[in-house]
Amino acid sequence: MKLLPAIPVFRIFSVEKAKEFYLDYLGFSLDWEHQYEDNFPLYLQVSRSGLIIHLSEHHGDSTPGSTAFIPVEEIDAFHAELSQKNYRFAKPGVDTEGWGRVMQIADPFGNRLRFCEFNKEEA
């Protein structure tokens, strides 16, 4: 048996706002979308550099305000990339903790993405 990385599922309320945040701002790619029929909730997958996230309009999928802890390498480069974008709803900083450096960003639905670069001795 082998366990594979978990895939966070975040609840969304606007596909337009979700795409603006995850695709345009964070630089994820849209992998696929699923909808049972017209006028049904949308479920989609976005990814970037090995990280996969599912976004769902379905009522029972996840709770707004959830958090995903995401290990990263080169957090300063990612921070610089985001700082150059003209996204008015997020201007994250990078905080230093005892175990690493963290950049937390909330999506338009209150879900938090906590990007962390561990200290070398913690990795």
C-alpha positions as a printed NumPy array, in Angstrom:
array([[  0.   ,   0.   ,   0.   ],
       [  1.174,   3.528,  -0.772],
       [ -0.382,   6.768,   0.454],
       [ -0.369,   9.61 ,  -2.045],
       [ -0.538,  13.364,  -1.337],
       [ -3.909,  14.615,  -0.162],
       [ -5.906,  16.929,  -2.44 ],
       [ -7.602,  19.792,  -0.593],
       [-11.204,  20.54 ,  -1.563],
       [-12.196,  24.181,  -1.118],
       [-15.776,  25.446,  -1.261],
       [-16.312,  28.299,  -3.72 ],
       [-19.332,  30.5  ,  -4.444],
       [-18.28 ,  32.133,  -7.714],
       [-16.453,  30.364, -10.516],
       [-15.441,  33.742, -11.951],
       [-13.838,  34.893,  -8.675],
       [-12.223,  31.474,  -8.153],
       [-10.613,  31.551, -11.595],
       [ -9.454,  35.144, -11.108],
       [ -7.748,  34.16 ,  -7.839],
       [ -6.385,  30.675,  -8.564],
       [ -5.557,  31.026, -12.271],
       [ -4.805,  34.7  , -12.84 ],
       [ -3.306,  35.617,  -9.468],
       [ -1.719,  32.419,  -8.118],
       [ -0.757,  31.084, -11.551],
       [ -2.469,  27.703, -11.352],
       [ -3.654,  25.892, -14.491],
       [ -7.206,  24.68 , -14.984],
       [ -6.977,  20.893, -15.423],
       [-10.665,  20.062, -15.807],
       [-14.212,  21.027, -14.881],
       [-17.189,  18.776, -14.129],
       [-20.878,  19.615, -14.012],
       [-23.623,  16.979, -13.955],
       [-26.013,  19.133, -15.989],
       [-26.613,  22.77 , -16.822],
       [-27.591,  24.799, -13.754],
       [-25.822,  22.338, -11.408],
       [-22.825,  23.187,  -9.196],
       [-19.395,  23.136, -10.819],
       [-16.435,  21.077,  -9.582],
       [-12.978,  21.809, -10.956],
       [ -9.342,  20.92 , -10.524],
       [ -6.477,  23.418, -10.621],
       [ -2.772,  22.655, -10.298],
       [  0.644,  24.228, -10.183],
       [  4.041,  22.583,  -9.844],
       [  2.744,  19.319,  -8.403],
       [  0.12 ,  20.9  ,  -6.12 ],
       [ -3.468,  19.916,  -6.928],
       [ -6.52 ,  21.663,  -5.46 ],
       [-10.184,  20.867,  -6.06 ],
       [-12.685,  23.727,  -6.043],
       [-16.356,  22.946,  -5.536],
       [-19.655,  24.798,  -5.653],
       [-21.381,  21.726,  -4.141],
       [-23.095,  22.483,  -0.819],
       [-21.701,  19.462,   1.046],
       [-18.103,  19.786,  -0.152],
       [-15.939,  21.371,   2.511],
       [-16.508,  24.337,   4.768],
       [-15.599,  27.904,   3.851],
       [-12.675,  29.038,   5.971],
       [-10.633,  25.852,   5.623],
       [ -6.819,  25.903,   5.54 ],
       [ -4.324,  23.985,   3.408],
       [ -0.697,  23.824,   4.582],
       [  1.49 ,  23.802,   1.458],
       [  5.246,  23.169,   1.661],
       [  7.176,  25.224,  -0.905],
       [ 10.718,  25.877,  -2.043],
       [ 11.892,  29.384,  -2.921],
       [  9.102,  31.224,  -1.118],
       [ 10.791,  34.577,  -1.836],
       [ 10.546,  33.983,  -5.602],
       [  6.851,  33.081,  -5.259],
       [  6.245,  36.153,  -3.087],
       [  8.004,  38.384,  -5.645],
       [  5.891,  36.9  ,  -8.459],
       [  2.646,  37.613,  -6.605],
       [  3.794,  41.101,  -5.567],
       [  4.217,  42.06 ,  -9.233],
       [  0.608,  41.207, -10.046],
       [ -2.119,  43.8  ,  -9.89 ],
       [ -4.517,  41.833,  -7.652],
       [ -6.228,  44.245,  -5.314],
       [ -7.658,  41.704,  -2.86 ],
       [ -4.398,  40.199,  -1.52 ],
       [ -1.01 ,  41.659,  -0.687],
       [  0.593,  38.849,   1.343],
       [  3.824,  39.142,   3.25 ],
       [  6.258,  36.472,   4.352],
       [  6.544,  35.851,   8.094],
       [  9.419,  34.071,   9.797],
       [  8.509,  31.396,  12.334],
       [ 10.82 ,  29.182,  14.386],
       [ 10.443,  26.339,  11.903],
       [ 10.291,  28.211,   8.593],
       [  8.961,  31.092,   6.546],
       [  5.24 ,  31.385,   5.864],
       [  3.107,  33.281,   3.354],
       [ -0.612,  32.969,   4.032],
       [ -3.207,  34.053,   1.485],
       [ -6.989,  33.895,   1.82 ],
       [ -9.034,  33.162,  -1.279],
       [-12.245,  35.138,  -2.007],
       [-14.263,  32.557,  -0.028],
       [-12.273,  32.671,   3.218],
       [-10.17 ,  29.565,   2.565],
       [ -6.52 ,  29.974,   3.557],
       [ -3.509,  28.741,   1.636],
       [ -0.545,  28.609,   4.008],
       [  2.631,  28.329,   1.937],
       [  5.661,  27.352,   4.034],
       [  9.344,  27.009,   3.297],
       [ 10.838,  24.948,   6.129],
       [ 14.168,  25.882,   7.67 ],
       [ 16.932,  23.736,   6.193],
       [ 17.405,  21.825,   9.462],
       [ 13.628,  21.09 ,   9.648],
       [ 13.377,  19.63 ,   6.131]])
